[in-house]
Amino acid sequence: MSLKENIALQMVNDMFTSRTALISFLRERLNLKLPKNTKTDEVIKHILEKGKEQEFCQVIFKDIGFDVRVDNFEEAYEIYKLWFLFTFFTVKELVQMAEELSKQQTKWKFRRRNRKSLIQSIIGNATVEEIEDYVQKIIRNREIPRIQANKLGWILGPIGLLRSTVQRKPTVIEDMTKFLLRHVDYPSPYLEFKEKAKDKLDLTINKHDPLLKEKICQLILATLSDEEISEIFNQLIDKGIGNILSIERYWNFVATPFGVFEPPYSGEKNLAKLILRTFREEELRPQIEGSGPIEDLIQQKCIVEPPDKILTEFFGSGPYLTKLAKRIGLVGLRKIENEKIFIQSILLKLGFDVPPELESIVSLASKLQGHLKEVKSGATLAEGKWNAVYNFLERILEDLVLFHGSVLHERKLRGLEEEKREVEIKNWIRKTFKLKKQFDYLTLGDLCALLVNMNRFSKTNRRVQGLMSKIFMRVHFVKEEHLQELDFIKGCRTELTKIHRKRWKKKCEQREVLERLTGLLREWISEKGLSRTYPHAIRLKEEVTTEFGVRYYTVVNEEGRVLKLKTNELIMAEDIWFMIGRNDMFPIDPVLVKKYW
């Protein structure tokens, strides 16, 4: 098949829902009659042989509202790609594109309200190169997400618009993109991916390209399946060169220091089967209470007892547990630095949920105490540790903004599928507070400025002021004196982390910064009831239903304290929730927001 025929085949397969629809279209619009069982590639050849190429291209674009002149499949394919490109943009974003490409309408005019007329104006007046250059510019400036994908498998990113060879659901694409952006870099594991993909990953490498990582990720998403991606990461982990340091949960897979995999279901059944396959009945009987079939007794034990304790009881620790991990398919077992994460990885591989780690202001405050002790003893805190402190602080401020934003935007979020809530709330915050950047690209300075803006907005917007007063008995998001502390801490970041190669005149004492940040976090931790600024982070310990039908939860907060909680929300074992309530010891119907970001 020629290149022209390949291009036409790809375009036709996307634009027609079925072969029958294509053949009906040809009969009705081009007066070409073909048998219903004609294959699509034969249809393309027939169009070319009958000299209907130009007419076919013009008619299909006219049907989707593109009044453009196209003479052949090659030209049609360029317009067809633009059609998909524009699906990634809102009307407002298309207006911004048209404004810039038309030089504020000095070169050509357009109507702002109508999506179709906007697209028609852009296609009719700007070249393909001008449109692609504009898209690359706003990706570099982080005005739109670095990588996006649609349902039909088109991926927009710094390379441009690529057609994926793999069909993925939108939620799977988003999660795989997040995972790759965290862990893919140059030279490794890019070179390993290139070797696996052979000639598929053809990318000109510029080590100084600020979007090199994003380009690599886009190319991997477009050319490799999820199974191939997991296989390569597992090979790297097994060689001891993986960079996954903790457990990361995604929509349909988990990433651990001991492998990337899709977890099975029914952990208790899988653990019971594993025990029964490993030990003879006469070995098991002395360890099991009760009578009856050994299969039932083992499964009962796996249902009611904590699985991590069962693992230790039957398989021990050290080399015995390592042997088990290898048997069930985990990798990278030569050096086990964190026993807890190792056991959790085994449980996930067997199909159990494991309690998520509650990393919040208590975790950061604990780290700061250790750093402060070092500095007081005369040591100097290294740039890497300061980087970790500031990155952690950024995550805390992101949680603070997204928690309050989710409460204020609760009506809209509740009607959405969970996987769409993160996009909705971040877009709402960007629009409401007029942010130039995408939320995910906000720096510490941007987040501090956003909190100042949110405080100001709450004082001037009656609706927000009313909601804040009603829900939290306060108008501010963050106290003014706390914003001043954040401003000081923010101002020391560049000097302490040395993120720019520049000689800085010393103005920030490490001890002072640590003491002021520790003091701020202590105040947030000590705040009680609805006056609390930063919400409690909680996870499920147990769901309880009494014989009278009363249901409540037992939860664990970030300090390790076990609380009872009454709410109508559905709390699942794998989720983290943020909470502010009137009573911190037994919250009843508190403000709860699931951490869906």
C-alpha positions as CSV (number, residue, x, y, z in Angstrom):
1,M,0.0,0.0,0.0
2,S,1.4,3.4,-1.0
3,L,1.9,6.3,1.5
4,K,-1.1,8.1,0.0
5,E,-3.3,5.1,0.5
6,N,-2.0,4.7,4.1
7,I,-2.8,8.3,4.9
8,A,-6.3,8.0,3.4
9,L,-7.0,4.7,5.2
10,Q,-6.1,6.2,8.6
11,M,-8.2,9.3,8.0
12,V,-11.2,7.3,6.7
13,N,-11.1,4.9,9.6
14,D,-11.3,7.8,12.1
15,M,-14.0,9.8,10.3
16,F,-16.4,6.9,9.6
17,T,-17.9,4.8,12.3
18,S,-18.0,1.7,10.1
19,R,-17.3,0.4,6.7
20,T,-21.0,0.4,6.0
21,A,-21.2,4.1,6.8
22,L,-18.3,4.8,4.4
23,I,-19.9,2.8,1.5
24,S,-23.3,4.5,2.1
25,F,-21.6,7.9,2.0
26,L,-19.9,7.1,-1.3
27,R,-23.2,6.0,-2.8
28,E,-25.2,9.0,-1.6
29,R,-22.6,11.8,-2.0
30,L,-20.3,10.7,-4.8
31,N,-22.6,8.2,-6.7
32,L,-20.0,5.5,-6.3
33,K,-21.7,2.1,-5.8
34,L,-19.6,-0.6,-4.1
35,P,-20.6,-4.0,-2.6
36,K,-21.2,-3.8,1.2
37,N,-18.4,-6.3,1.9
38,T,-15.7,-4.2,0.1
39,K,-12.7,-3.8,2.4
40,T,-11.7,-0.2,3.3
41,D,-8.3,-0.3,1.6
42,E,-10.1,-1.5,-1.6
43,V,-12.5,1.4,-1.2
44,I,-9.5,3.9,-1.1
45,K,-8.1,2.3,-4.3
46,H,-11.5,2.6,-6.0
47,I,-11.7,6.3,-5.1
48,L,-8.3,6.9,-6.6
49,E,-9.0,4.9,-9.8
50,K,-12.3,6.7,-10.5
51,G,-10.6,10.1,-10.1
52,K,-12.8,11.0,-7.1
53,E,-10.0,11.9,-4.7
54,Q,-10.5,15.7,-4.8
55,E,-14.3,15.5,-4.7
56,F,-14.2,13.0,-1.8
57,C,-11.9,15.2,0.3
58,Q,-13.9,18.4,-0.2
59,V,-17.2,16.7,0.6
60,I,-16.1,15.1,3.8
61,F,-14.7,18.4,5.2
62,K,-17.8,20.3,4.0
63,D,-19.9,17.8,6.0
64,I,-18.0,18.5,9.3
65,G,-18.2,22.3,8.7
66,F,-14.8,23.0,7.2
67,D,-15.2,25.1,4.0
68,V,-11.7,24.6,2.7
69,R,-10.2,23.7,-0.7
70,V,-8.3,20.4,-0.6
71,D,-7.2,18.6,-3.8
72,N,-5.8,15.4,-2.5
73,F,-5.4,13.0,0.4
74,E,-2.1,14.6,1.5
75,E,-3.6,18.0,1.9
76,A,-6.7,16.6,3.5
77,Y,-4.6,14.8,6.1
78,E,-3.1,18.1,7.2
79,I,-6.5,19.7,7.6
80,Y,-7.8,16.5,9.2
81,K,-5.0,16.7,11.8
82,L,-5.9,20.3,12.5
83,W,-9.5,19.2,13.1
84,F,-8.3,17.0,15.9
85,L,-5.9,19.6,17.1
86,F,-8.7,22.1,17.7
87,T,-10.6,19.5,19.9
88,F,-8.0,20.1,22.6
89,F,-8.9,23.8,22.8
90,T,-11.9,25.6,24.5
91,V,-13.6,28.5,22.7
92,K,-11.7,31.0,24.9
93,E,-8.4,29.4,24.0
94,L,-9.3,29.4,20.3
95,V,-10.1,33.2,20.6
96,Q,-6.6,33.7,22.1
97,M,-5.1,31.7,19.2
98,A,-7.0,33.7,16.6
99,E,-6.0,37.0,18.3
100,E,-2.3,36.2,18.1
101,L,-2.3,34.6,14.7
102,S,-4.3,37.6,13.2
103,K,-2.1,40.1,15.1
104,Q,-5.1,41.3,17.1
105,Q,-7.3,41.2,13.9
106,T,-5.1,43.5,11.9
107,K,-4.4,40.7,9.3
108,W,-7.9,39.2,9.3
109,K,-11.1,39.3,11.2
110,F,-13.1,36.6,13.1
111,R,-16.2,36.2,15.2
112,R,-15.5,35.4,18.9
113,R,-18.6,33.4,20.0
114,N,-19.0,30.7,17.5
115,R,-16.6,27.7,17.7
116,K,-17.1,26.6,14.1
117,S,-16.5,30.1,12.7
118,L,-13.4,30.6,14.8
119,I,-11.9,27.3,13.5
120,Q,-12.9,28.3,10.0
121,S,-11.2,31.7,10.3
122,I,-8.0,30.2,11.7
123,I,-7.8,27.4,9.0
124,G,-8.7,29.9,6.2
125,N,-6.1,32.5,7.2
126,A,-3.2,30.9,9.0
127,T,-0.8,28.3,7.6
128,V,-0.4,24.9,9.2
129,E,3.1,25.9,10.3
130,E,1.9,29.1,12.0
131,I,-0.8,27.1,13.9
132,E,1.8,24.5,15.0
133,D,4.3,27.1,16.0
134,Y,1.7,28.8,18.2
135,V,0.8,25.6,19.9
136,Q,4.4,24.8,20.6
137,K,4.9,28.3,22.1
138,I,2.0,27.9,24.6
139,I,3.1,24.5,25.6
140,R,6.6,25.9,26.3
141,N,5.0,28.7,28.3
142,R,2.9,26.1,30.2
143,E,-0.4,27.8,29.3
144,I,-1.9,24.4,28.4
145,P,-1.0,20.9,29.7
146,R,2.3,19.6,28.4
147,I,0.7,16.4,27.1
148,Q,-3.0,15.8,26.3
149,A,-4.8,12.9,24.7
150,N,-8.3,12.4,23.3
151,K,-10.5,9.3,23.0
152,L,-9.5,8.6,19.4
153,G,-5.8,8.2,20.4
154,W,-4.4,11.6,19.3
155,I,-1.8,13.0,21.6
156,L,-0.9,16.7,21.7
157,G,2.4,17.7,23.1
158,P,5.8,19.4,22.4
159,I,6.4,17.2,19.4
160,G,3.1,18.3,17.9
161,L,0.1,16.1,17.2
162,L,0.9,12.3,17.2
163,R,-1.4,9.4,16.5
164,S,-1.1,6.7,19.1
165,T,-0.8,3.1,18.0
166,V,-2.5,2.1,21.4
167,Q,-6.1,2.7,22.4
168,R,-6.4,3.9,26.0
169,K,-9.3,5.3,28.1
170,P,-8.9,9.0,29.0
171,T,-8.3,8.2,32.7
172,V,-5.6,5.6,31.8
173,I,-3.9,8.1,29.5
174,E,-3.8,10.8,32.2
175,D,-2.4,8.4,34.8
176,M,0.2,6.9,32.4
177,T,1.3,10.4,31.5
178,K,1.7,11.4,35.2
179,F,3.8,8.2,35.8
180,L,6.0,8.7,32.8
181,L,6.6,12.4,33.6
182,R,7.7,11.4,37.1
183,H,10.1,8.6,36.0
184,V,11.3,9.1,32.4
185,D,14.4,11.1,31.6
186,Y,17.5,11.2,29.4
187,P,19.7,9.2,29.0
188,S,18.0,6.6,31.2
189,P,15.4,5.1,30.8
190,Y,15.0,6.8,27.4
191,L,17.8,4.6,25.8
192,E,16.2,1.4,27.3
193,F,12.8,2.4,25.8
194,K,14.5,3.2,22.4
195,E,16.1,-0.2,22.4
196,K,12.8,-1.9,23.2
197,A,10.9,0.1,20.6
198,K,13.6,-0.4,17.9
199,D,13.0,2.3,15.3
200,K,9.8,3.6,16.7
201,L,11.3,6.1,19.1
202,D,13.0,8.3,16.6
203,L,13.8,11.6,18.4
204,T,16.5,14.2,17.8
205,I,18.0,14.7,21.2
206,N,19.0,18.1,22.5
207,K,20.2,17.7,26.1
208,H,19.4,21.4,26.8
209,D,15.9,21.3,25.5
210,P,13.6,22.3,28.5
211,L,10.9,20.0,27.1
212,L,13.0,17.0,26.4
213,K,11.4,14.9,29.1
214,E,7.9,15.8,27.8
215,K,8.9,14.9,24.2
216,I,10.2,11.5,25.3
217,C,7.0,10.8,27.3
218,Q,4.8,11.8,24.3
219,L,6.7,9.6,22.0
220,I,6.5,6.6,24.4
221,L,2.7,7.1,24.9
222,A,2.2,7.1,21.1
223,T,4.3,4.1,20.3
224,L,4.3,1.6,23.2
225,S,1.6,-0.3,25.0
226,D,1.1,-0.1,28.8
227,E,2.4,-3.7,29.0
228,E,5.6,-2.8,27.1
229,I,6.1,0.3,29.3
230,S,5.7,-1.8,32.5
231,E,8.0,-4.5,31.2
232,I,10.8,-2.0,30.5
233,F,10.4,-0.4,34.0
234,N,10.5,-3.8,35.6
235,Q,13.7,-4.7,33.7
236,L,15.3,-1.5,35.0
237,I,14.1,-2.1,38.5
238,D,15.5,-5.6,38.4
239,K,18.9,-4.2,37.3
240,G,18.9,-1.9,40.3
241,I,18.5,1.3,38.2
242,G,14.8,2.1,38.8
243,N,13.9,5.4,40.3
244,I,10.6,4.5,42.0
245,L,11.1,5.1,45.7
246,S,7.6,4.7,47.1
247,I,4.3,3.2,46.3
248,E,2.3,5.1,43.7
249,R,-1.3,4.3,42.9
250,Y,-2.8,4.9,39.5
251,W,-6.1,4.2,37.9
252,N,-5.4,0.6,36.7
253,F,-1.8,-0.1,37.9
254,V,0.5,0.5,40.8
255,A,4.2,1.4,40.7
256,T,6.4,0.2,43.5
257,P,10.2,-0.1,44.1
258,F,9.7,-3.8,43.4
259,G,7.7,-3.7,40.2
260,V,5.0,-2.0,38.1
261,F,1.9,-4.1,37.7
262,E,-1.8,-4.3,37.5
263,P,-3.0,-5.6,40.9
264,P,-5.4,-8.6,40.9
265,Y,-8.6,-8.8,42.9
266,S,-9.5,-10.8,46.1
267,G,-6.2,-10.6,48.0
268,E,-7.5,-12.8,50.8
269,K,-8.3,-15.7,48.4
270,N,-4.9,-15.3,46.6
271,L,-3.0,-15.4,49.9
272,A,-5.0,-18.5,51.1
273,K,-4.2,-20.3,47.8
274,L,-0.5,-19.3,48.1
275,I,-0.3,-20.8,51.7
276,L,-2.1,-24.0,50.6
277,R,0.2,-24.5,47.7
278,T,3.3,-23.9,49.8
279,F,2.6,-26.0,52.9
280,R,1.2,-29.5,53.4
281,E,-1.9,-29.9,55.6
282,E,0.1,-31.6,58.4
283,E,2.3,-28.5,58.6
284,L,-0.6,-26.2,58.7
285,R,-2.9,-27.9,61.3
286,P,-0.8,-27.1,64.4
287,Q,-0.9,-23.4,63.5
288,I,-4.6,-23.2,62.9
289,E,-7.3,-23.1,65.5
290,G,-10.7,-24.9,64.9
291,S,-11.8,-27.9,63.0
292,G,-13.0,-28.4,59.5
293,P,-11.5,-28.5,56.0
294,I,-8.1,-26.8,56.0
295,E,-9.0,-24.8,52.9
296,D,-11.8,-23.1,54.8
297,L,-9.8,-22.5,58.0
298,I,-6.9,-20.8,56.0
299,Q,-9.3,-18.6,54.1
300,Q,-11.1,-17.6,57.3
301,K,-7.8,-16.6,58.8
302,C,-6.9,-14.6,55.7
303,I,-10.3,-12.8,55.9
304,V,-10.2,-11.8,59.6
305,E,-6.5,-11.3,60.4
306,P,-4.1,-8.6,59.0
307,P,-2.4,-9.9,55.9
308,D,1.0,-8.5,56.8
309,K,1.0,-10.5,60.1
310,I,-0.1,-13.6,58.2
311,L,2.8,-13.2,55.8
312,T,5.3,-13.0,58.6
313,E,3.7,-15.9,60.4
314,F,3.9,-18.3,57.4
315,F,6.8,-17.0,55.4
316,G,9.0,-15.3,58.0
317,S,11.2,-12.4,57.0
318,G,14.5,-11.7,55.2
319,P,15.4,-14.2,52.6
320,Y,12.3,-16.3,53.0
321,L,10.0,-13.3,52.2
322,T,12.3,-12.4,49.3
323,K,11.9,-15.8,47.9
324,L,8.1,-15.5,48.1
325,A,8.3,-12.0,46.4
326,K,10.3,-13.5,43.5
327,R,7.8,-16.4,43.2
328,I,4.8,-14.0,42.8
329,G,6.6,-11.9,40.2
330,L,8.2,-8.9,42.0
331,V,11.6,-7.7,40.9
332,G,14.6,-5.7,42.2
333,L,15.0,-7.9,45.2
334,R,18.8,-7.7,45.6
335,K,18.7,-4.8,48.0
336,I,15.7,-4.1,50.2
337,E,16.0,-0.8,52.0
338,N,12.5,-0.3,53.3
339,E,10.9,-3.5,54.8
340,K,7.5,-1.8,55.2
341,I,7.3,-0.8,51.5
342,F,8.5,-4.3,50.6
343,I,5.7,-6.0,52.5
344,Q,3.1,-3.6,51.1
345,S,4.4,-4.3,47.6
346,I,3.8,-8.1,48.2
347,L,0.3,-7.4,49.5
348,L,-0.5,-5.2,46.4
349,K,0.8,-7.9,44.1
350,L,-1.5,-10.4,45.9
351,G,-4.5,-8.2,45.4
352,F,-4.9,-6.4,48.8
353,D,-5.3,-2.7,49.3
354,V,-2.7,-1.2,51.6
355,P,-3.3,1.8,53.8
356,P,-2.1,5.0,52.0
357,E,0.7,7.0,53.7
358,L,-0.6,10.2,55.2
359,E,2.1,12.8,54.4
360,S,0.9,16.2,55.5
361,I,2.1,19.1,57.7
362,V,2.8,16.7,60.6
363,S,5.3,14.8,58.3
364,L,6.9,18.0,57.2
365,A,7.1,19.3,60.8
366,S,8.8,16.1,61.9
367,K,11.4,16.4,59.2
368,L,12.0,20.1,60.1
369,Q,12.6,19.1,63.7
370,G,15.4,16.8,62.6
371,H,16.9,19.5,60.3
372,L,16.7,22.1,63.0
373,K,18.5,19.8,65.4
374,E,21.3,19.4,62.8
375,V,21.6,23.1,62.3
376,K,21.7,23.9,66.0
377,S,24.5,21.4,66.4
378,G,26.6,23.5,63.9
379,A,25.9,21.6,60.6
380,T,24.8,23.3,57.4
381,L,21.8,21.8,55.7
382,A,22.6,20.8,52.1
383,E,20.8,22.2,49.1
384,G,19.2,18.8,48.3
385,K,17.5,18.8,51.7
386,W,16.3,22.4,51.3
387,N,14.9,21.4,47.9
388,A,12.9,18.5,49.5
389,V,11.6,20.9,52.2
390,Y,10.4,23.5,49.7
391,N,8.9,20.8,47.4
392,F,7.0,19.4,50.4
393,L,5.8,22.9,51.3
394,E,4.5,23.4,47.8
395,R,2.4,20.2,48.0
396,I,1.0,21.4,51.3
397,L,-0.1,24.7,49.9
398,E,-1.5,22.9,46.8
399,D,-3.6,20.7,49.2
400,L,-4.7,23.8,51.1
401,V,-5.9,25.6,47.9
402,L,-7.6,22.5,46.4
403,F,-9.3,21.6,49.6
404,H,-10.9,25.0,50.0
405,G,-11.6,25.3,46.3
406,S,-13.4,21.9,46.3
407,V,-15.6,23.1,49.2
408,L,-16.6,26.3,47.4
409,H,-17.1,24.5,44.1
410,E,-18.8,21.5,45.7
411,R,-22.1,21.6,43.7
412,K,-20.4,21.3,40.3
413,L,-17.9,18.7,41.5
414,R,-20.5,16.4,43.0
415,G,-22.2,15.9,39.6
416,L,-19.0,14.9,37.9
417,E,-17.3,11.5,37.6
418,E,-14.4,11.3,40.0
419,E,-11.7,11.2,37.4
420,K,-12.9,14.5,35.9
421,R,-13.0,16.4,39.2
422,E,-9.3,17.3,39.3
423,V,-9.4,18.9,35.9
424,E,-12.6,20.8,36.8
425,I,-11.4,22.2,40.1
426,K,-8.0,23.3,38.7
427,N,-9.6,24.9,35.7
428,W,-12.2,26.7,38.0
429,I,-9.4,28.0,40.3
430,R,-7.4,29.2,37.2
431,K,-10.5,31.0,35.8
432,T,-11.8,32.4,39.1
433,F,-8.4,33.8,40.2
434,K,-7.2,34.7,36.7
435,L,-4.0,32.6,36.7
436,K,-1.8,32.8,33.7
437,K,-0.3,29.3,34.2
438,Q,-1.9,25.9,34.4
439,F,-2.5,25.0,38.1
440,D,0.0,22.1,37.9
441,Y,2.8,24.6,37.0
442,L,2.4,26.9,39.9
443,T,5.6,27.5,41.9
444,L,5.8,28.3,45.6
445,G,5.7,32.0,44.8
446,D,2.7,31.6,42.6
447,L,0.9,29.6,45.3
448,C,1.6,32.3,48.0
449,A,0.3,35.0,45.6
450,L,-2.8,32.8,44.9
451,L,-3.5,32.6,48.7
452,V,-3.2,36.3,49.0
453,N,-5.6,36.7,46.1
454,M,-8.1,34.2,47.6
455,N,-8.1,36.1,50.9
456,R,-8.8,39.3,49.0
457,F,-11.5,37.6,46.8
458,S,-13.3,36.3,49.9
459,K,-13.6,39.8,51.4
460,T,-15.0,41.3,48.2
461,N,-17.2,38.4,46.8
462,R,-20.5,38.1,48.7
463,R,-21.1,34.5,47.7
464,V,-17.7,33.3,48.8
465,Q,-17.7,35.4,51.9
466,G,-21.1,33.9,52.9
467,L,-20.0,30.3,52.2
468,M,-16.7,30.7,54.2
469,S,-18.6,32.3,57.1
470,K,-21.3,29.6,57.1
471,I,-19.0,26.6,56.6
472,F,-15.8,27.6,58.5
473,M,-17.0,30.5,60.7
474,R,-14.3,32.7,59.2
475,V,-13.8,34.8,56.0
476,H,-10.0,34.3,55.4
477,F,-8.4,31.2,53.9
478,V,-5.1,31.9,55.6
479,K,-4.4,34.4,58.4
480,E,-2.6,37.5,57.3
481,E,0.3,36.9,59.7
482,H,0.7,33.4,58.3
483,L,0.9,34.8,54.8
484,Q,3.7,37.1,55.9
485,E,5.6,34.1,57.3
486,L,5.2,32.3,54.0
487,D,6.4,35.4,52.1
488,F,9.6,35.4,54.2
489,I,10.1,31.6,53.7
490,K,9.4,31.9,50.0
491,G,12.0,34.7,49.6
492,C,14.8,32.4,50.9
493,R,14.2,29.5,48.5
494,T,16.6,30.5,45.7
495,E,19.4,31.2,48.1
496,L,19.0,28.1,50.2
497,T,18.4,25.6,47.3
498,K,20.9,27.2,44.9
499,I,18.5,26.4,42.1
500,H,20.1,29.1,40.0
501,R,23.9,29.2,39.3
502,K,24.4,32.7,40.8
503,R,26.3,34.1,43.7
504,W,23.8,35.2,46.3
505,K,24.4,37.8,49.0
506,K,23.7,36.0,52.2
507,K,20.5,37.2,53.8
508,C,18.7,34.0,55.0
509,E,19.9,32.3,58.1
510,Q,19.1,28.5,57.9
511,R,18.2,28.4,61.6
512,E,15.8,31.3,61.3
513,V,14.0,29.9,58.2
514,L,13.6,26.5,59.9
515,E,12.3,28.0,63.1
516,R,9.8,30.2,61.4
517,L,8.5,27.4,59.1
518,T,8.3,25.0,62.1
519,G,6.5,27.6,64.1
520,L,4.0,28.2,61.3
521,L,3.3,24.4,60.9
522,R,2.9,24.0,64.7
523,E,0.3,26.7,64.7
524,W,-1.6,25.0,61.9
525,I,-1.4,21.6,63.6
526,S,-2.6,23.0,67.0
527,E,-5.7,24.8,65.5
528,K,-9.0,23.2,66.5
529,G,-12.5,22.9,65.1
530,L,-13.7,25.0,62.2
531,S,-11.0,27.6,62.8
532,R,-8.4,25.2,61.6
533,T,-6.5,26.4,58.5
534,Y,-5.0,23.2,57.2
535,P,-7.4,20.2,57.2
536,H,-6.7,16.9,59.0
537,A,-5.5,14.1,56.6
538,I,-7.4,10.9,57.4
539,R,-7.7,7.3,56.1
540,L,-10.0,4.4,56.8
541,K,-9.3,1.9,59.5
542,E,-12.6,0.2,59.8
543,E,-16.2,0.6,58.7
544,V,-18.7,-0.3,61.4
545,T,-22.4,-1.1,61.2
546,T,-24.2,-1.9,64.4
547,E,-27.0,-4.4,64.8
548,F,-29.4,-1.4,64.8
549,G,-28.2,-0.3,61.4
550,V,-26.1,2.6,62.6
551,R,-23.0,3.1,60.4
552,Y,-19.9,5.0,61.2
553,Y,-16.2,4.8,60.5
554,T,-13.0,4.4,62.5
555,V,-10.3,6.5,60.8
556,V,-6.6,7.3,61.5
557,N,-5.3,10.9,61.2
558,E,-1.9,12.1,60.2
559,E,-0.7,12.0,63.9
560,G,-1.6,8.3,64.1
561,R,-4.6,9.0,66.3
562,V,-7.7,6.7,65.9
563,L,-11.0,8.6,65.7
564,K,-14.6,7.7,65.2
565,L,-16.3,9.5,62.3
566,K,-19.9,9.8,61.3
567,T,-20.6,10.9,57.7
568,N,-22.7,10.1,54.6
569,E,-19.6,10.0,52.4
570,L,-18.4,6.7,51.2
571,I,-14.8,6.2,52.6
572,M,-12.8,3.5,50.9
573,A,-9.6,1.8,52.2
574,E,-7.3,3.1,49.4
575,D,-8.4,6.8,49.7
576,I,-7.0,9.8,51.6
577,W,-9.5,12.4,52.8
578,F,-9.1,16.0,54.1
579,M,-11.3,17.0,57.0
580,I,-12.3,20.0,59.1
581,G,-15.0,19.6,61.7
582,R,-16.5,21.1,64.9
583,N,-15.3,18.2,67.1
584,D,-11.8,16.9,66.4
585,M,-12.3,13.8,68.7
586,F,-15.6,12.4,67.2
587,P,-16.4,14.4,64.0
588,I,-20.1,14.3,63.0
589,D,-20.8,15.4,59.4
590,P,-17.5,17.4,59.1
591,V,-16.4,19.1,56.0
592,L,-14.8,16.2,54.0
593,V,-12.9,16.4,50.7
594,K,-11.4,13.3,49.1
595,K,-7.9,13.8,47.8
596,Y,-8.6,13.1,44.2
597,W,-5.7,15.1,42.9
